[in-house]
Amino acid sequence: MSRWKLHTPEGVQDILQEECMVKREIEERIEGVFQSWGYYEVQTPTFEFYDVFAGESGIIKQETMFKFFDHQGRILVLRPDITTPIARMVATKLNDMLPPIRIYYIGNAFRYDEPYQGAKLREFTQAGIEMIGTNTPESDAEAIVITIQALLASGLEDFQIDIGQVEFFKGLMEQTGLDEEQIEKIRVLIDSKNSLAIEELIDSYDIDDKLKATILNLPSLFGGIEIIDRAEKEVVNERARKALENIREVYNILLDYGVEKYISIDLGMVQSLNYYTGIIFKGFTHGLGFPICSGGRYDGLINEFGKNMPAIGVAIGINRLMSALDWKGVGFNLSTVDTLINYKAKGRKKAFQIAHELRNQGLAVEIYPGECSEEDILTYARSKKLGGIITIYDEENIELYNLDTDKKVKTTVSSLLARAKSKTESGE
């Protein structure tokens, strides 16, 4: 037997029954929120041409992509994210739709470097929305509010959404006169909140002392709306001031939605400058060392596919969210099998008919395949934590065994079906 035949590759995992049920439940709850806001689902291919992700605005590093060749020698990649394929889709297939175009997706993406529980998850599930064709504070706020409602619907209550604005940082850098390479070095250090390294790097550049102090303060510009007031006193650059005005306007809209308790301002959040063009945000919760969701405005991405359309979106990491919910002990009432049917030789045909009737009434019914001893049936039913066993003896005689009360009742087929229908209609 091959050495690797019994193993999965590094970074992928089997998702077993109960965990899979939890995952599906979370996805369905989030999907319900997306649909309630008027978003429609789309699906993109699992793999694309490498060129789709190789544009100037790309946020995914090429070395993190899974690449392979087709039979014609063209480079393909497993999609490292879903937003970029949606940008391609919108530009080529939905460009005649009147904006705003509201889209949602739930699907798997593939990268070499996705952090997860102290390891790297290379296949992971994302659920997200994209609002395309509008560039307004209202659309920015909508994306943030939907994110909050989706996280709440999943069962998570203790979380925070940090909001930033990349134009604020770009405005400050505009004043410095530094080149792109120098600016990128500063951005990386600020985004990682490495204050000592920031100071050391800034001191090596010829920058005005007041501006230098503002840049050094960026990692500490975190908190409530008062952060905007504080930042406005420190900046003179018009681009940076407009960014602060944008955050304030979005925040005021969030106040109208009544979600301000979930919001923090973080002017030291400076993600990819080529990809994001305005508001950016991330979601965090205690016990998890990385964000459970991230989003922002990316007005230049769709233009790379030949259509100039503004857009904002967010992606929720389902695997990370599951870890957070598990860590916090959030439980789920999962739908399981309602009953197990066991039959004797003369009751086989009737067992199939009864199972069909019960399923039509909305019950989940499992049939034990073939005859076996009562002891084996009990062991099996208890291992699956089933509530009861129905034993079919012949065309009319059956026995109900309630495993919770350990009581057995003899009855008839007609009585059983009438009783089951009554319980279903009453919602018991």
Contacts in CASP RR format, 6 or more apart in sequence:
PFRMAT RR
TARGET T0000
AUTHOR 0000-0000-0000
METHOD contacts of the structure
MODEL  1
MSRWKLHTPEGVQDILQEECMVKREIEERIEGVFQSWGYYEVQTPTFEFY
DVFAGESGIIKQETMFKFFDHQGRILVLRPDITTPIARMVATKLNDMLPP
IRIYYIGNAFRYDEPYQGAKLREFTQAGIEMIGTNTPESDAEAIVITIQA
LLASGLEDFQIDIGQVEFFKGLMEQTGLDEEQIEKIRVLIDSKNSLAIEE
LIDSYDIDDKLKATILNLPSLFGGIEIIDRAEKEVVNERARKALENIREV
YNILLDYGVEKYISIDLGMVQSLNYYTGIIFKGFTHGLGFPICSGGRYDG
LINEFGKNMPAIGVAIGINRLMSALDWKGVGFNLSTVDTLINYKAKGRKK
AFQIAHELRNQGLAVEIYPGECSEEDILTYARSKKLGGIITIYDEENIEL
YNLDTDKKVKTTVSSLLARAKSKTESGE
8 14 0 8 1.000
9 122 0 8 1.000
10 120 0 8 1.000
10 122 0 8 1.000
11 119 0 8 1.000
11 120 0 8 1.000
11 121 0 8 1.000
11 122 0 8 1.000
11 123 0 8 1.000
12 121 0 8 1.000
12 122 0 8 1.000
12 123 0 8 1.000
13 121 0 8 1.000
13 123 0 8 1.000
15 23 0 8 1.000
18 334 0 8 1.000
19 322 0 8 1.000
21 332 0 8 1.000
21 334 0 8 1.000
21 335 0 8 1.000
22 322 0 8 1.000
22 325 0 8 1.000
22 332 0 8 1.000
22 334 0 8 1.000
23 125 0 8 1.000
23 318 0 8 1.000
23 322 0 8 1.000
25 332 0 8 1.000
25 334 0 8 1.000
26 154 0 8 1.000
26 318 0 8 1.000
26 321 0 8 1.000
26 322 0 8 1.000
26 325 0 8 1.000
27 106 0 8 1.000
27 125 0 8 1.000
27 127 0 8 1.000
27 318 0 8 1.000
29 150 0 8 1.000
29 153 0 8 1.000
29 154 0 8 1.000
29 155 0 8 1.000
30 106 0 8 1.000
30 127 0 8 1.000
30 150 0 8 1.000
30 153 0 8 1.000
30 154 0 8 1.000
30 316 0 8 1.000
30 318 0 8 1.000
31 41 0 8 1.000
31 104 0 8 1.000
31 106 0 8 1.000
31 127 0 8 1.000
32 153 0 8 1.000
33 146 0 8 1.000
33 149 0 8 1.000
33 150 0 8 1.000
33 153 0 8 1.000
34 41 0 8 1.000
34 104 0 8 1.000
34 127 0 8 1.000
34 128 0 8 1.000
34 129 0 8 1.000
34 146 0 8 1.000
34 150 0 8 1.000
35 104 0 8 1.000
37 102 0 8 1.000
37 129 0 8 1.000
37 142 0 8 1.000
37 146 0 8 1.000
38 102 0 8 1.000
39 102 0 8 1.000
39 103 0 8 1.000
39 104 0 8 1.000
39 129 0 8 1.000
40 102 0 8 1.000
40 103 0 8 1.000
40 104 0 8 1.000
41 103 0 8 1.000
41 104 0 8 1.000
41 105 0 8 1.000
41 106 0 8 1.000
42 86 0 8 1.000
42 89 0 8 1.000
42 103 0 8 1.000
42 104 0 8 1.000
42 105 0 8 1.000
43 105 0 8 1.000
43 107 0 8 1.000
44 79 0 8 1.000
44 82 0 8 1.000
44 85 0 8 1.000
44 86 0 8 1.000
44 88 0 8 1.000
44 89 0 8 1.000
44 105 0 8 1.000
45 79 0 8 1.000
45 85 0 8 1.000
46 78 0 8 1.000
46 79 0 8 1.000
46 108 0 8 1.000
47 76 0 8 1.000
47 77 0 8 1.000
47 78 0 8 1.000
47 79 0 8 1.000
48 76 0 8 1.000
48 77 0 8 1.000
48 79 0 8 1.000
48 85 0 8 1.000
48 88 0 8 1.000
49 74 0 8 1.000
49 75 0 8 1.000
49 76 0 8 1.000
49 77 0 8 1.000
50 62 0 8 1.000
50 65 0 8 1.000
50 67 0 8 1.000
50 74 0 8 1.000
50 75 0 8 1.000
50 76 0 8 1.000
50 77 0 8 1.000
51 75 0 8 1.000
52 77 0 8 1.000
52 84 0 8 1.000
52 85 0 8 1.000
52 88 0 8 1.000
53 60 0 8 1.000
53 62 0 8 1.000
53 65 0 8 1.000
53 77 0 8 1.000
53 79 0 8 1.000
53 80 0 8 1.000
53 84 0 8 1.000
54 62 0 8 1.000
55 304 0 8 1.000
56 274 0 8 1.000
56 304 0 8 1.000
57 274 0 8 1.000
57 275 0 8 1.000
57 298 0 8 1.000
57 300 0 8 1.000
57 301 0 8 1.000
57 304 0 8 1.000
58 84 0 8 1.000
58 272 0 8 1.000
58 274 0 8 1.000
58 275 0 8 1.000
58 301 0 8 1.000
59 81 0 8 1.000
59 271 0 8 1.000
59 272 0 8 1.000
59 274 0 8 1.000
59 275 0 8 1.000
59 276 0 8 1.000
60 80 0 8 1.000
60 81 0 8 1.000
60 84 0 8 1.000
60 111 0 8 1.000
63 112 0 8 1.000
64 80 0 8 1.000
64 111 0 8 1.000
64 112 0 8 1.000
64 113 0 8 1.000
65 77 0 8 1.000
65 78 0 8 1.000
65 80 0 8 1.000
65 110 0 8 1.000
65 111 0 8 1.000
65 112 0 8 1.000
66 77 0 8 1.000
66 78 0 8 1.000
66 80 0 8 1.000
66 110 0 8 1.000
66 111 0 8 1.000
66 112 0 8 1.000
66 122 0 8 1.000
67 75 0 8 1.000
67 76 0 8 1.000
67 77 0 8 1.000
68 75 0 8 1.000
68 76 0 8 1.000
68 77 0 8 1.000
69 75 0 8 1.000
69 76 0 8 1.000
70 76 0 8 1.000
78 109 0 8 1.000
78 110 0 8 1.000
79 85 0 8 1.000
79 109 0 8 1.000
79 110 0 8 1.000
80 109 0 8 1.000
80 110 0 8 1.000
80 111 0 8 1.000
81 109 0 8 1.000
81 126 0 8 1.000
81 315 0 8 1.000
82 105 0 8 1.000
82 107 0 8 1.000
82 109 0 8 1.000
82 126 0 8 1.000
82 128 0 8 1.000
82 315 0 8 1.000
83 130 0 8 1.000
83 298 0 8 1.000
83 301 0 8 1.000
83 313 0 8 1.000
83 315 0 8 1.000
84 301 0 8 1.000
86 103 0 8 1.000
86 105 0 8 1.000
86 130 0 8 1.000
87 301 0 8 1.000
87 302 0 8 1.000
87 304 0 8 1.000
87 305 0 8 1.000
87 311 0 8 1.000
88 305 0 8 1.000
90 101 0 8 1.000
90 103 0 8 1.000
90 130 0 8 1.000
90 132 0 8 1.000
90 302 0 8 1.000
90 305 0 8 1.000
90 307 0 8 1.000
90 309 0 8 1.000
90 311 0 8 1.000
91 302 0 8 1.000
91 305 0 8 1.000
91 306 0 8 1.000
91 307 0 8 1.000
91 309 0 8 1.000
92 305 0 8 1.000
94 101 0 8 1.000
95 307 0 8 1.000
95 309 0 8 1.000
99 132 0 8 1.000
99 133 0 8 1.000
99 134 0 8 1.000
99 309 0 8 1.000
100 131 0 8 1.000
100 132 0 8 1.000
100 133 0 8 1.000
100 134 0 8 1.000
100 139 0 8 1.000
101 130 0 8 1.000
101 131 0 8 1.000
101 132 0 8 1.000
101 133 0 8 1.000
102 129 0 8 1.000
102 130 0 8 1.000
102 131 0 8 1.000
102 132 0 8 1.000
103 129 0 8 1.000
103 130 0 8 1.000
103 131 0 8 1.000
103 132 0 8 1.000
104 127 0 8 1.000
104 128 0 8 1.000
104 129 0 8 1.000
104 130 0 8 1.000
105 126 0 8 1.000
105 127 0 8 1.000
105 128 0 8 1.000
105 129 0 8 1.000
105 130 0 8 1.000
106 125 0 8 1.000
106 126 0 8 1.000
106 127 0 8 1.000
106 128 0 8 1.000
106 318 0 8 1.000
107 125 0 8 1.000
107 126 0 8 1.000
107 127 0 8 1.000
108 123 0 8 1.000
108 124 0 8 1.000
108 125 0 8 1.000
108 126 0 8 1.000
109 123 0 8 1.000
109 124 0 8 1.000
109 125 0 8 1.000
109 126 0 8 1.000
110 122 0 8 1.000
110 123 0 8 1.000
110 124 0 8 1.000
111 122 0 8 1.000
111 124 0 8 1.000
112 120 0 8 1.000
112 122 0 8 1.000
113 120 0 8 1.000
114 120 0 8 1.000
114 121 0 8 1.000
114 122 0 8 1.000
114 124 0 8 1.000
115 121 0 8 1.000
115 289 0 8 1.000
115 290 0 8 1.000
116 124 0 8 1.000
116 319 0 8 1.000
116 320 0 8 1.000
116 323 0 8 1.000
117 323 0 8 1.000
121 319 0 8 1.000
124 317 0 8 1.000
124 318 0 8 1.000
124 319 0 8 1.000
124 320 0 8 1.000
125 317 0 8 1.000
125 318 0 8 1.000
125 319 0 8 1.000
126 315 0 8 1.000
126 316 0 8 1.000
126 317 0 8 1.000
126 318 0 8 1.000
127 150 0 8 1.000
127 315 0 8 1.000
127 316 0 8 1.000
127 317 0 8 1.000
127 318 0 8 1.000
128 313 0 8 1.000
128 314 0 8 1.000
128 315 0 8 1.000
128 316 0 8 1.000
129 143 0 8 1.000
129 146 0 8 1.000
129 313 0 8 1.000
129 314 0 8 1.000
130 311 0 8 1.000
130 312 0 8 1.000
130 313 0 8 1.000
131 139 0 8 1.000
131 142 0 8 1.000
131 143 0 8 1.000
131 311 0 8 1.000
131 312 0 8 1.000
131 313 0 8 1.000
132 302 0 8 1.000
132 309 0 8 1.000
132 310 0 8 1.000
132 311 0 8 1.000
133 309 0 8 1.000
133 310 0 8 1.000
133 311 0 8 1.000
134 310 0 8 1.000
135 297 0 8 1.000
135 299 0 8 1.000
135 310 0 8 1.000
137 246 0 8 1.000
137 249 0 8 1.000
137 250 0 8 1.000
137 253 0 8 1.000
138 253 0 8 1.000
139 312 0 8 1.000
140 246 0 8 1.000
140 250 0 8 1.000
140 253 0 8 1.000
140 279 0 8 1.000
140 296 0 8 1.000
140 297 0 8 1.000
140 312 0 8 1.000
141 250 0 8 1.000
141 253 0 8 1.000
141 254 0 8 1.000
141 257 0 8 1.000
143 295 0 8 1.000
143 296 0 8 1.000
143 312 0 8 1.000
143 313 0 8 1.000
143 314 0 8 1.000
144 161 0 8 1.000
144 163 0 8 1.000
144 250 0 8 1.000
144 254 0 8 1.000
144 259 0 8 1.000
144 263 0 8 1.000
144 281 0 8 1.000
144 314 0 8 1.000
145 254 0 8 1.000
145 257 0 8 1.000
145 259 0 8 1.000
146 314 0 8 1.000
147 161 0 8 1.000
147 281 0 8 1.000
147 283 0 8 1.000
147 293 0 8 1.000
147 295 0 8 1.000
147 314 0 8 1.000
147 316 0 8 1.000
148 161 0 8 1.000
148 259 0 8 1.000
148 262 0 8 1.000
150 316 0 8 1.000
151 159 0 8 1.000
151 283 0 8 1.000
151 292 0 8 1.000
151 293 0 8 1.000
151 316 0 8 1.000
151 321 0 8 1.000
154 321 0 8 1.000
154 325 0 8 1.000
155 325 0 8 1.000
155 330 0 8 1.000
156 285 0 8 1.000
156 292 0 8 1.000
156 321 0 8 1.000
156 324 0 8 1.000
156 325 0 8 1.000
156 328 0 8 1.000
156 330 0 8 1.000
158 285 0 8 1.000
158 286 0 8 1.000
158 328 0 8 1.000
159 262 0 8 1.000
159 283 0 8 1.000
159 284 0 8 1.000
159 285 0 8 1.000
159 292 0 8 1.000
159 324 0 8 1.000
160 262 0 8 1.000
160 263 0 8 1.000
160 264 0 8 1.000
160 283 0 8 1.000
160 284 0 8 1.000
160 285 0 8 1.000
161 262 0 8 1.000
161 263 0 8 1.000
161 264 0 8 1.000
161 281 0 8 1.000
161 282 0 8 1.000
161 283 0 8 1.000
162 222 0 8 1.000
162 264 0 8 1.000
162 265 0 8 1.000
162 266 0 8 1.000
162 269 0 8 1.000
162 281 0 8 1.000
162 282 0 8 1.000
162 283 0 8 1.000
162 284 0 8 1.000
163 247 0 8 1.000
163 250 0 8 1.000
163 251 0 8 1.000
163 263 0 8 1.000
163 264 0 8 1.000
163 265 0 8 1.000
163 266 0 8 1.000
163 269 0 8 1.000
163 279 0 8 1.000
163 280 0 8 1.000
163 281 0 8 1.000
164 247 0 8 1.000
164 265 0 8 1.000
164 266 0 8 1.000
164 267 0 8 1.000
164 268 0 8 1.000
164 269 0 8 1.000
164 279 0 8 1.000
164 280 0 8 1.000
164 281 0 8 1.000
165 243 0 8 1.000
165 244 0 8 1.000
165 246 0 8 1.000
165 247 0 8 1.000
165 267 0 8 1.000
165 278 0 8 1.000
165 279 0 8 1.000
165 280 0 8 1.000
166 243 0 8 1.000
166 270 0 8 1.000
166 271 0 8 1.000
166 273 0 8 1.000
166 276 0 8 1.000
166 277 0 8 1.000
166 278 0 8 1.000
166 280 0 8 1.000
167 239 0 8 1.000
167 240 0 8 1.000
167 242 0 8 1.000
167 243 0 8 1.000
167 246 0 8 1.000
167 277 0 8 1.000
167 278 0 8 1.000
168 231 0 8 1.000
168 235 0 8 1.000
168 240 0 8 1.000
168 243 0 8 1.000
168 244 0 8 1.000
168 247 0 8 1.000
168 267 0 8 1.000
169 187 0 8 1.000
169 190 0 8 1.000
169 218 0 8 1.000
169 240 0 8 1.000
169 267 0 8 1.000
169 268 0 8 1.000
169 270 0 8 1.000
169 273 0 8 1.000
170 239 0 8 1.000
170 240 0 8 1.000
170 243 0 8 1.000
170 273 0 8 1.000
171 237 0 8 1.000
171 239 0 8 1.000
171 240 0 8 1.000
171 243 0 8 1.000
172 211 0 8 1.000
172 214 0 8 1.000
172 215 0 8 1.000
172 218 0 8 1.000
172 235 0 8 1.000
172 237 0 8 1.000
172 240 0 8 1.000
173 183 0 8 1.000
173 186 0 8 1.000
174 237 0 8 1.000
174 239 0 8 1.000
174 240 0 8 1.000
175 208 0 8 1.000
175 211 0 8 1.000
175 236 0 8 1.000
175 237 0 8 1.000
176 183 0 8 1.000
176 205 0 8 1.000
176 207 0 8 1.000
176 211 0 8 1.000
176 215 0 8 1.000
178 186 0 8 1.000
178 205 0 8 1.000
178 207 0 8 1.000
182 205 0 8 1.000
183 273 0 8 1.000
184 273 0 8 1.000
185 201 0 8 1.000
186 198 0 8 1.000
186 201 0 8 1.000
186 202 0 8 1.000
186 215 0 8 1.000
187 270 0 8 1.000
187 273 0 8 1.000
189 197 0 8 1.000
189 198 0 8 1.000
189 201 0 8 1.000
190 198 0 8 1.000
190 215 0 8 1.000
190 218 0 8 1.000
190 219 0 8 1.000
190 268 0 8 1.000
190 270 0 8 1.000
191 268 0 8 1.000
191 269 0 8 1.000
191 270 0 8 1.000
191 271 0 8 1.000
193 219 0 8 1.000
193 268 0 8 1.000
194 219 0 8 1.000
195 216 0 8 1.000
195 219 0 8 1.000
198 215 0 8 1.000
198 216 0 8 1.000
198 218 0 8 1.000
198 219 0 8 1.000
199 216 0 8 1.000
202 212 0 8 1.000
202 215 0 8 1.000
202 216 0 8 1.000
203 212 0 8 1.000
207 215 0 8 1.000
210 234 0 8 1.000
213 234 0 8 1.000
214 234 0 8 1.000
214 235 0 8 1.000
217 234 0 8 1.000
218 267 0 8 1.000
218 268 0 8 1.000
218 270 0 8 1.000
219 268 0 8 1.000
221 227 0 8 1.000
221 230 0 8 1.000
221 231 0 8 1.000
221 265 0 8 1.000
221 266 0 8 1.000
221 267 0 8 1.000
221 268 0 8 1.000
222 264 0 8 1.000
222 265 0 8 1.000
222 266 0 8 1.000
222 267 0 8 1.000
222 268 0 8 1.000
223 264 0 8 1.000
223 265 0 8 1.000
223 266 0 8 1.000
224 263 0 8 1.000
224 264 0 8 1.000
224 265 0 8 1.000
225 248 0 8 1.000
225 251 0 8 1.000
225 265 0 8 1.000
227 265 0 8 1.000
227 267 0 8 1.000
228 244 0 8 1.000
228 247 0 8 1.000
228 248 0 8 1.000
228 251 0 8 1.000
228 265 0 8 1.000
231 244 0 8 1.000
231 267 0 8 1.000
232 241 0 8 1.000
232 244 0 8 1.000
235 241 0 8 1.000
235 244 0 8 1.000
243 278 0 8 1.000
246 278 0 8 1.000
246 279 0 8 1.000
247 265 0 8 1.000
247 279 0 8 1.000
250 279 0 8 1.000
251 260 0 8 1.000
251 263 0 8 1.000
251 265 0 8 1.000
254 260 0 8 1.000
254 263 0 8 1.000
269 280 0 8 1.000
269 281 0 8 1.000
269 282 0 8 1.000
271 280 0 8 1.000
271 294 0 8 1.000
275 298 0 8 1.000
275 301 0 8 1.000
276 296 0 8 1.000
276 297 0 8 1.000
276 298 0 8 1.000
277 297 0 8 1.000
277 298 0 8 1.000
277 299 0 8 1.000
277 300 0 8 1.000
278 296 0 8 1.000
278 297 0 8 1.000
278 299 0 8 1.000
279 296 0 8 1.000
279 297 0 8 1.000
279 312 0 8 1.000
280 294 0 8 1.000
280 295 0 8 1.000
280 296 0 8 1.000
280 297 0 8 1.000
281 294 0 8 1.000
281 295 0 8 1.000
281 296 0 8 1.000
281 314 0 8 1.000
282 291 0 8 1.000
282 293 0 8 1.000
282 294 0 8 1.000
282 295 0 8 1.000
283 291 0 8 1.000
283 292 0 8 1.000
283 293 0 8 1.000
283 294 0 8 1.000
284 291 0 8 1.000
284 292 0 8 1.000
285 292 0 8 1.000
285 324 0 8 1.000
285 328 0 8 1.000
287 324 0 8 1.000
287 327 0 8 1.000
288 320 0 8 1.000
288 323 0 8 1.000
288 324 0 8 1.000
288 327 0 8 1.000
290 320 0 8 1.000
291 320 0 8 1.000
292 316 0 8 1.000
292 317 0 8 1.000
292 320 0 8 1.000
292 321 0 8 1.000
292 324 0 8 1.000
293 314 0 8 1.000
293 315 0 8 1.000
293 316 0 8 1.000
293 317 0 8 1.000
293 321 0 8 1.000
294 314 0 8 1.000
294 315 0 8 1.000
295 312 0 8 1.000
295 313 0 8 1.000
295 314 0 8 1.000
295 315 0 8 1.000
296 312 0 8 1.000
296 313 0 8 1.000
296 314 0 8 1.000
297 310 0 8 1.000
297 311 0 8 1.000
297 312 0 8 1.000
297 313 0 8 1.000
298 311 0 8 1.000
298 312 0 8 1.000
298 313 0 8 1.000
299 310 0 8 1.000
299 311 0 8 1.000
300 308 0 8 1.000
300 310 0 8 1.000
301 311 0 8 1.000
302 308 0 8 1.000
302 309 0 8 1.000
302 311 0 8 1.000
303 309 0 8 1.000
325 331 0 8 1.000
335 364 0 8 1.000
336 364 0 8 1.000
336 384 0 8 1.000
336 385 0 8 1.000
336 386 0 8 1.000
337 364 0 8 1.000
337 365 0 8 1.000
337 366 0 8 1.000
337 384 0 8 1.000
337 386 0 8 1.000
338 358 0 8 1.000
338 363 0 8 1.000
338 364 0 8 1.000
338 365 0 8 1.000
338 386 0 8 1.000
338 387 0 8 1.000
339 358 0 8 1.000
339 363 0 8 1.000
339 365 0 8 1.000
339 366 0 8 1.000
339 386 0 8 1.000
339 387 0 8 1.000
339 388 0 8 1.000
339 389 0 8 1.000
339 390 0 8 1.000
340 365 0 8 1.000
340 366 0 8 1.000
340 367 0 8 1.000
340 368 0 8 1.000
340 377 0 8 1.000
340 380 0 8 1.000
340 381 0 8 1.000
340 384 0 8 1.000
340 386 0 8 1.000
340 388 0 8 1.000
340 389 0 8 1.000
340 390 0 8 1.000
341 351 0 8 1.000
341 354 0 8 1.000
341 355 0 8 1.000
341 365 0 8 1.000
341 366 0 8 1.000
341 367 0 8 1.000
341 368 0 8 1.000
341 389 0 8 1.000
341 390 0 8 1.000
341 391 0 8 1.000
341 392 0 8 1.000
342 351 0 8 1.000
342 368 0 8 1.000
342 371 0 8 1.000
342 372 0 8 1.000
342 377 0 8 1.000
342 389 0 8 1.000
342 390 0 8 1.000
342 391 0 8 1.000
342 392 0 8 1.000
343 350 0 8 1.000
343 351 0 8 1.000
343 367 0 8 1.000
343 368 0 8 1.000
343 370 0 8 1.000
343 371 0 8 1.000
343 391 0 8 1.000
343 392 0 8 1.000
343 393 0 8 1.000
344 371 0 8 1.000
344 391 0 8 1.000
344 392 0 8 1.000
344 393 0 8 1.000
344 394 0 8 1.000
345 371 0 8 1.000
346 393 0 8 1.000
346 394 0 8 1.000
346 395 0 8 1.000
347 392 0 8 1.000
347 393 0 8 1.000
347 394 0 8 1.000
347 395 0 8 1.000
348 392 0 8 1.000
349 395 0 8 1.000
350 392 0 8 1.000
350 394 0 8 1.000
350 395 0 8 1.000
350 396 0 8 1.000
350 413 0 8 1.000
351 367 0 8 1.000
351 392 0 8 1.000
352 367 0 8 1.000
354 390 0 8 1.000
354 392 0 8 1.000
354 398 0 8 1.000
354 413 0 8 1.000
354 416 0 8 1.000
354 417 0 8 1.000
355 365 0 8 1.000
355 367 0 8 1.000
357 417 0 8 1.000
357 420 0 8 1.000
358 365 0 8 1.000
358 417 0 8 1.000
358 420 0 8 1.000
359 365 0 8 1.000
361 420 0 8 1.000
361 421 0 8 1.000
361 424 0 8 1.000
362 424 0 8 1.000
363 420 0 8 1.000
363 424 0 8 1.000
366 386 0 8 1.000
368 377 0 8 1.000
368 380 0 8 1.000
377 389 0 8 1.000
377 391 0 8 1.000
378 389 0 8 1.000
378 403 0 8 1.000
381 387 0 8 1.000
381 388 0 8 1.000
381 389 0 8 1.000
381 403 0 8 1.000
382 403 0 8 1.000
386 403 0 8 1.000
387 402 0 8 1.000
387 403 0 8 1.000
387 404 0 8 1.000
388 400 0 8 1.000
388 401 0 8 1.000
388 402 0 8 1.000
388 403 0 8 1.000
388 404 0 8 1.000
389 400 0 8 1.000
389 401 0 8 1.000
389 403 0 8 1.000
390 398 0 8 1.000
390 399 0 8 1.000
390 400 0 8 1.000
390 401 0 8 1.000
390 416 0 8 1.000
391 398 0 8 1.000
391 399 0 8 1.000
391 401 0 8 1.000
392 398 0 8 1.000
393 399 0 8 1.000
395 413 0 8 1.000
396 412 0 8 1.000
396 413 0 8 1.000
397 410 0 8 1.000
397 412 0 8 1.000
398 410 0 8 1.000
398 411 0 8 1.000
398 412 0 8 1.000
398 413 0 8 1.000
398 416 0 8 1.000
399 408 0 8 1.000
399 409 0 8 1.000
399 410 0 8 1.000
399 411 0 8 1.000
400 408 0 8 1.000
400 409 0 8 1.000
400 411 0 8 1.000
400 416 0 8 1.000
401 407 0 8 1.000
401 408 0 8 1.000
402 408 0 8 1.000
402 409 0 8 1.000
411 419 0 8 1.000
END
